[in-house]
Amino acid sequence: MTERPHKNDDLWYALENNLPSMFKPDDIIDIVAEVPGANDEFDWWWVLAMTDGRFFLLSGGCDYTGWDCRSGIKEHGYFENAKAAAQAAPNVEECSKRDIQNNLYRQIVGEQPLFLYI
């Protein structure tokens, strides 16, 4: 892969400071769906297309200073398709009460713009 897609997205800042254990950042082909977060508030959620044809669900959060100080990611695992990855996300995120699963799913099926929480 010559250039990462969406290289200015929070995903890349998160991965620069929180190396995943289940994959290498270069294994990511594209961001299929993303529920954006907010520093010191809400987590980000990503469904990622991987080079091996599978999909990966990842979430993460950071404090008000950004991804380089107090931050972390959570690896939710590999899935055979993007819809299955979205279904593994919570229906309602515990601390924020946001509907993560449906927002990821609607992005995957084209009913909602990528990177937008509705």
Secondary structure, 3 states (H helix, E strand, C coil): CCCCCCCCCHHHHHHHHCCCCCCCHHHEEEEEEEECCCCCCCCEEEEEEECCCCEEEEEEEEECCEEEEEEEEEEEEEECCHHHHHHCCCCCCCCCCCCHHHHHHHHHCCCCCCCCCC
